[in-house]
Amino acid sequence: MTKAAAGSALSTALASIDDTVARLSHLSRRSYQNPYTALSEWPETVRPDEEWFSSPEYVSLYGTRMWDELDEPARRRLAFQEAANFYSLNIHGEKSLMRGLAARLYRPDLLGVADYLHHFLDEENKHSIYFGQFCRKYARIYRSRQIAGTETRPQHVEDLLFFAKTLIFEEIVDYYNRVQARDGRLHPVARFINHNHHYEEARHLVFGRRLLAVLWEVCTAELTAEQVDDVRDYLSQFFVMTWREFYNPDVYAEVNLPEPWELAETAWTTPYQRDLRRRVSAGCVKFLISTGILSEEPHDAY
């Protein structure tokens, strides 16, 4: 199939989600908000030793011996820095996402979803404002250790991988958002950021699942068995890389915990944390397997 024919096939397939695109675009317009006024007053200071900014059961050291040894103020300080790390991961992820969305705006074969891509891009930019404001005002923006790949793949495969990675990252993040938005122990600013992100991400996830199913349907007509294996291996490793960043040695060093790299490895292999990663990923993995994009769960992530 030529590139032009592949583009025509995608355009035709996208017509099947026209109603979804129209509905989500309408909802985005109806719930549009100004990120500079939605949270009009940020506290001048916060008290990391005294207040929770992450749900403790979702802190990366929960379930380890180190967590048991920390006193309550130290646990809260760690949870505060992990909130900053979580928001930093979103900042880095959304920078990459915004670049990818902008590159696909008004591409002829993607015109059917162009209206919603605008909303998607706008909302991700607003999310970055909230995350960035928290990190710059109260903590820091942690670096990302994700390394961009240099391998070039056909356009339809690149599209599939881009939207699949977007879905994986956003499904994991949204799980944390839902839990922490409802957690009455958390500082109001943390609850607001998590609630606001989930509120708009819910639409992104609906769009992502529908679009990814269409992309996979179109791709399977073109992919060789070797390319299918490459897609599956790549996405399985992306699961691992995404989850690894939740266990950040820089965070542990920030709160003066000993041997931060060894601590990250210990936390990664702790049974409680392995079960947590599987539980958080379960909905996304089930979807990817049901569509055929993955053939099994990404075992190395657990």
N, C-alpha and C positions, 0 to 999 in steps of 0.2 A: 504494500500500500504506500502510495506517495505521501509526502508531507501534506499536500493540499487535500488529498482524500482523507487522511487521518483527521485533519482539522475539520473537514465537513462532517465526518462521523461524530466527532465530539460535539460540534454545534447542534447536530440533530439530537444526540443523546441528552444534551442539557435541557432540551425542551421539556423533558419529562419532570423537571423540578421547577418549572416556571412558577407554579402556584406557591411552592415553598419560598422561592426567592422574593416573590411579590409580598407574601405575608410577612416575612422577616424584615423586609425593607420598610413596610408600613409600621411594624412594631418599633423599629429603630427610630423612625421619624417621630412617632408618638411619644417615645420615652427619652427623646434627646435631652441632654443636660450639659450645663456649663461646668467643667471641672474646677473652675476657679471660684464658683459660688456654691456648688453642691455640698462641699465641706468648707463652710465659710470661715471657720475659726479653728486654726491648729493651736493646740496648747504650746505655750512658749517652751516648756520643758516637760519631760516625762520622768518617771521613777522606775527604771529597770529593775532595781532591787526589790521593789515593793509591789509591782503590778505585772500581770501576765500579758504577753503580747503574742504568744503562740500557745495553742492547747498543749499542755505538758505531755499527753499521751502520743503526740505527733512530733515531739522533739526527737532528734536523731539519736540521742543517747539514752532515751527511755528504754528500759528493759536491760540495760547494761549495769555492770558493777559500779562503774564510774557514777552513773546517775544515783545509785543508792548511797554513794559516799558524799554526794553534794548536799549542803544544807539548803534550806528553802530560798534564801536570797541568791545563792549561786545558781540554783535551778532557774530562777526567774531571769537572772542576767543572761544565762545561756539561751533561754527561750526568746529573750529580746533580740539577741544577735542572730538567732535563727530566723526570726521574723525579717530582719534586715537582709539576711541571705536569701530567703524566699522571695522577697520583693526584688532583690537584685537579679535573681534568676529570671523573674518576669521581665525586668527591664531589658536584659540581654536577649531573651527569647523574643520579645516584642520588637526589638530593633531588627532582628533577622526577619521576623514575620512581616513587618511593614515594608521592608525592602522587597520581599518576595511578592507581596500583594501589589505594590506599586508597579513592579515589572510586568504584572499580568493584566493591569487595567487596560481595557479597550483593545486587548489582543483580539483579532477577528474571530477566532474560534471560541473565545470566552465572553463574547459580547452578551450572551444570555444571562450571565451572572454579574455583569459590570456594575449594575446599580447596587447590589448588595456588597460587592467588594469595596465600594466607596464607604459604606457604613462600617464595614469590618475594619477598614484602615483607620477611619476616624475614631472608632471606639478603642482600638488598641493604642492609639496615640494618647487618648485621654487616660487610659489605665496607667500608662507610663508616667503621666504627670503625678498621679497619686503615689505610685511606688517611689518615684524619684524624690518627691517632696518629703516623704517619711525618711528615706535614707539620708538625704542631704541635711535635713533639719535635726535629726536625732541620732543618727548612727553613721553609716558609711555605705557606699556601693561596693559590694564584693565583686572581685573579678570572676570571670567565667573561664573554665578550663576546657571548654568545648573547642575542638579544632575543626575548622571548616575543611570539608573534603575537596580534593582537587580533581577527582575523576569526573569526566564529562560523559553524560548519558544522553540518549535521545530525548527530545523535548517532552514527549508524552510520559516518559519514565520520570524525568525531573519533576513534572507537574504532580505525578502520583506521589513521589517521595516527599515533595514539599508539603502537600496537604495532609499526607499521612503523619509526618513529623509534627505538623501543627496540631492535628487532632490528638496525638499521643500526649504531647506536652500540655495541651489545654485540658484534657480529661483528667490528668493527674493533678494539675493545679486546681481545677474546679472542685475536686473532691475535698482538698484542703480548705478551699474557700467556703464550701457548704458547712463543713464541720465548725470552722472558726467563726463564721458569721453568726452561728447559733449559740456559741459558747459564752455564757454570761460571766465567766471569770475574766474574760479578756477586756483590755482597755477599750473604751468606746471608739477610738480612732482605728484600732486594729479590726474591730468588728465592722466598722463602716467600710474600710478598704476591702475586706473580704466579701462583705455583702454586695457592695457595688460591683466588684469584679464578677462575682457569680451571676448577678442579675443580667449583665450583658453577655457574659460568656455562654449562658444557656442558649442564646440564639446562635452564637458561633458554632456550638457543638451540633445543633440540629443541622445547620448548613454544612458543616464539615462532614458529617456522616452521609448526608444525601449526595454531596458532591463527590466524595471519595468512592462511593458505590458506583457512581456513573463513570468516574475515571477508570476504575478497575475493570468495569464491563468493556469499555473501549480498549483499554490496554491489553486485555487478555486475547483480543483478536490479533495482536501484533507481537506479544512477548514470546520469546522462545523459553523452553524449560530452564535453560541456563539463566536467562534474565529474571524469570520468576524466582529462582533460588537466590539470585543476587538481591532482589528487592526484599525478600524475607530475611536474609542474613543482615542486610543493612538496617532494617527496621528493628530487628531483635537487638542489635548492638546499640541502636539509638535509645532503646529502652534502658539499657545498662548505663549509657553515658548520662542520660537525663537523671536517672535515680542517683548516680554517684555524686552529683553535685549537691544533693541534699545532705551529704556527709562531708562537710567542708572543713578541712584542717585549719583554714584561716579563721574560721569561727572559733574553734577550740583554742587557738593561740590567742585570739582576742580576749578571751575570758581566763587566760593563764592556766589552761589545763595542760598537763605534761604530755609529751610525746604525741603531738596532734595527728601526725600521719598514722602512727600505730593505732591511735584511738579511733580514727576514721575506719580503719580496716576491721577493728574489733566490732565497732557498731554495725558495719555492713553485714557481718556474718552472724550477728546475734539473732537467735530464733525469733524473738518478738519483732525485730525490724524486718526480717525476711517475710514473715507472715503479713506485716503491715503493708509492705510493697505489693505483695500479691493481692491483698484485699483492695487496696486503692486502685490497682491496675485492672481489676477483674472485669469491670464493665467494658472498658476499651478493648481489652484482649478478646472478650467474647464477641464483640462486634467485628473485629478484624478477622477472627477465625470464621465467623458466620458468613462473611463476604468472600472468604477464600484468600484474602490478602496475606494472612498468616495461616500456617498449617498446624501450629501448636503454640503454646504459650512460650514467651522468651525466658527460658529456664535460667540463663545466666544472670538475669535481673533479680533473681530470688535466691 
